[in-house]
Every structure is written in C-alpha cells, then in structure tokens.
Amino acid sequence: MDLILKYFTDFTDEQIRQFRLLEPLYREWNEKINVISRKDIDSLYEKHVLHSLSIAATFELTEGMTVLDLGTGGGFPGIVIAIHHPEAKLTLIDSIQKKVNVVKDIVKRLELKNAEVICIRAEDLAKNSEYVKKFDYVVARSVAVLQDLCKWSKDLLKTGGKLITVKGGNIDGEIKAAGRLKYIKLDEVIHKDLRKLIVVKY
C-alpha cells in the first residue's frame, strides 16, 4: 500500500481504507480458489492495483459516466477504477461464474455502491438492449486480441466512446489488424515500461 501512496497522494480516507482491504480480501479468497496467480499475490499492489491505477488515471470522468470492465477476471481494473472514481458507474463482466462470485463478494465487502458484477460474455451483453450504446468507456486487461476487443466494444460504446486496453509484448500485428476496422480510430498508444496502453476512439 505504501507503493500506491508514493504515486497517488489525493485519496480520501475511505479510498485508502478500501485499497488497504484489497490484500486481505484477495488472500482470503486465494486460499479457496486461484483468483490471483500464486506468484503474484505477494506483489498484489505492484502488479495489479498500481497497474490498474495507471489505467484509471487516463480517464476524464464526470458524475454518472459509465465504464465497462470487459473480462474482469479477479476484478482488475474494474474494482480499482470504482474506488478511484466513485462518481462513475462501473459494470464488471466475466464469463466464469466462480470469478464473478469472488468479485461480487469483494465489491460488497468494500461497500462499493457504484459497481455491478455480471456473469456474461461480451458478445451476449451486446445483444442485450439494456446495455447497447450504454458505456462511455470500455476497459480490458489482456483479455483478447485488439481487433476482437474493438468488435465487442462497438455496440456497447456510446458515440465518441473509447476503448482503453493494456497489452504486453509485440502487438504490431494486432494494431495493424485493428487499424483496418473502419469504425475506430487508434487515438493513442502510450508506452509504459514493457506494456502499452492503447486508446481506441469510436
């Protein structure tokens, strides 16, 4: 947690309380199922929380704006964004029920009122009229290739909405393939160490 406070100094007492709770909550769940990689649990704040905060810090959010965490897994970056941006409304989805159960429990115990968690695939969510053109942002961490993320996000984002995703390794081929999609614009590629934060505008 000290690592987080080294880079972010404007958290409220409630946000600090919520961030501090993350480690014991994930350790408790990791004893039951493998939510976070066993080798990563000791560096939860460095590899998951701080990483997610680097995404959260790219947002320009105002009251009531909506964010979809596509393929949330263990809850990252969605839970972190929900803590960082209490003014926004988060929807976290994943197709694996046991992971969704964990994320729902953590959201409840953190008392996050601005986050809902749903077990559903992105393709199926896009067929639900309640969610079509609902979101200002879609976020994803290493869920799928960029062109698939762009296609899945197309019907879920409002006009002018953005997809923000983080990728590691050589993704030149993914960027080239996604660039052929006529309905997107690769707005920005930010290099962060060995990872790239990609912003796609619709």
C-alpha positions in Angstrom: 0.0 0.0 0.0 2.9 2.3 0.7 3.9 1.9 -3.0 0.4 3.2 -4.1 0.7 6.2 -1.8 4.1 7.0 -3.2 2.5 7.7 -6.6 -1.0 8.8 -5.6 -1.5 11.4 -2.8 -5.0 12.6 -3.2 -7.0 9.7 -1.9 -9.7 10.2 0.7 -9.6 8.2 4.0 -12.4 6.0 2.6 -10.4 5.2 -0.6 -7.3 4.4 1.4 -9.4 2.1 3.7 -10.7 0.3 0.6 -7.3 -0.1 -1.0 -5.9 -1.5 2.2 -8.6 -4.1 2.4 -7.8 -5.5 -1.0 -4.8 -7.6 0.1 -6.5 -9.4 3.0 -9.6 -10.0 0.9 -7.7 -11.5 -2.0 -5.5 -13.6 0.3 -8.6 -15.0 1.9 -10.2 -15.9 -1.5 -6.9 -17.2 -2.9 -6.9 -19.8 -0.1 -10.1 -21.2 -1.6 -9.6 -20.7 -5.4 -6.8 -19.4 -7.5 -8.1 -15.8 -8.1 -4.7 -14.2 -8.4 -1.7 -16.1 -9.6 0.1 -17.6 -6.6 3.3 -15.9 -7.6 1.6 -12.5 -7.9 -0.3 -12.4 -4.6 2.7 -11.1 -2.7 3.0 -8.2 -5.2 -0.7 -7.5 -5.5 -0.3 -3.7 -5.2 2.5 -3.5 -7.7 1.3 -5.9 -10.4 -2.5 -5.4 -10.1 -3.5 -2.3 -8.2 -0.8 0.1 -9.4 -1.2 -1.3 -12.9 -5.0 -0.7 -12.8 -4.4 2.8 -11.4 -2.4 3.6 -14.4 -5.5 2.9 -16.5 -7.8 4.7 -14.1 -5.6 7.8 -14.2 -6.2 8.1 -18.0 -10.0 8.7 -17.6 -11.7 12.0 -17.7 -14.8 11.1 -15.8 -17.7 13.2 -14.6 -20.7 12.4 -12.4 -22.7 9.4 -13.8 -20.3 8.4 -16.6 -20.3 4.7 -17.3 -17.4 2.2 -17.6 -17.5 -1.4 -18.6 -14.7 -3.7 -17.4 -14.7 -6.4 -20.2 -13.3 -9.7 -18.9 -12.7 -8.5 -15.3 -11.2 -11.8 -14.1 -10.4 -11.2 -10.5 -11.8 -7.7 -10.6 -9.0 -5.7 -12.2 -9.0 -3.0 -13.3 -12.7 -2.5 -12.6 -12.6 -2.6 -8.8 -9.7 -0.2 -8.7 -11.4 2.2 -11.1 -14.6 2.0 -9.0 -12.5 3.0 -5.9 -10.6 5.7 -7.7 -13.7 7.2 -9.4 -16.6 6.9 -7.0 -18.5 9.4 -9.3 -18.6 6.9 -12.1 -20.8 3.8 -12.6 -18.9 0.6 -13.2 -20.1 -2.7 -14.8 -17.7 -5.6 -14.4 -18.3 -8.7 -16.6 -16.7 -12.1 -16.9 -17.9 -15.4 -18.4 -16.5 -17.5 -15.5 -19.0 -17.8 -12.7 -16.6 -18.6 -9.9 -14.6 -15.5 -10.6 -17.7 -13.4 -10.7 -18.7 -14.8 -7.3 -15.4 -13.6 -5.9 -15.6 -10.1 -7.4 -19.2 -9.7 -6.2 -18.1 -10.6 -2.6 -15.2 -8.2 -2.7 -17.3 -5.4 -4.2 -19.9 -6.0 -1.4 -17.2 -6.1 1.4 -15.6 -2.9 0.1 -19.0 -1.3 0.1 -18.7 -0.1 -3.5 -22.1 1.3 -4.4 -21.0 2.2 -7.9 -20.2 -1.2 -9.2 -22.3 -4.1 -10.5 -20.9 -7.5 -11.5 -22.4 -9.7 -14.1 -21.6 -13.2 -15.4 -21.9 -12.9 -19.2 -19.8 -12.8 -22.3 -19.2 -9.5 -24.1 -20.9 -10.8 -27.2 -24.0 -11.6 -25.3 -24.0 -8.3 -23.4 -24.0 -6.5 -26.8 -27.3 -8.3 -27.6 -29.0 -7.0 -24.5 -30.8 -3.8 -25.3 -30.3 -2.6 -21.8 -26.6 -2.3 -22.4 -26.4 -1.3 -26.1 -24.7 2.1 -26.5 -24.6 2.5 -22.7 -20.9 3.0 -21.9 -18.6 6.0 -22.1 -15.5 3.7 -21.8 -14.7 0.0 -22.1 -11.5 -1.2 -20.4 -9.8 -4.6 -20.7 -6.5 -6.1 -19.5 -5.0 -8.9 -21.7 -8.4 -10.4 -22.5 -8.2 -10.9 -26.2 -6.6 -9.6 -29.4 -7.1 -5.9 -30.1 -9.4 -6.4 -33.1 -11.7 -8.6 -31.2 -11.9 -6.1 -28.3 -12.7 -3.4 -30.8 -15.5 -5.5 -32.4 -17.0 -6.5 -29.0 -17.0 -2.9 -27.8 -18.6 -1.5 -31.0 -22.2 -1.9 -29.9 -21.6 -1.2 -26.2 -20.0 2.2 -26.5 -21.8 5.5 -26.9 -20.9 7.5 -30.0 -17.5 9.1 -29.2 -16.8 6.5 -26.6 -13.3 4.9 -26.0 -11.8 1.5 -25.5 -8.8 1.5 -23.2 -6.7 -1.7 -23.1 -3.3 -2.7 -21.9 -1.1 -5.1 -23.8 2.3 -6.6 -23.3 4.9 -7.8 -25.9 4.9 -7.1 -29.6 1.5 -6.1 -30.7 2.3 -4.5 -34.0 0.3 -7.2 -35.8 -2.8 -6.5 -33.6 -2.6 -2.8 -34.1 -2.3 -3.3 -37.9 -5.3 -5.6 -38.0 -7.4 -3.4 -35.8 -6.4 -0.4 -37.9 -8.4 -1.9 -40.8 -11.6 -1.6 -38.9 -13.4 1.4 -40.4 -15.4 2.4 -37.3 -12.4 3.0 -35.0 -9.5 5.4 -34.7 -6.4 4.4 -32.8 -6.3 7.5 -30.7 -3.1 6.9 -28.7 -0.6 4.3 -27.8 1.2 5.0 -24.5 4.3 3.1 -23.7 4.7 2.1 -20.1 7.8 0.0 -19.5 7.2 -3.3 -21.2 3.4 -2.6 -21.6 1.4 -0.4 -24.0 -1.8 1.4 -23.0 -3.9 1.6 -26.1 -6.7 4.1 -26.5 -9.2 3.5 -29.3 -11.9 6.1 -30.2 -15.2 5.2 -31.8 
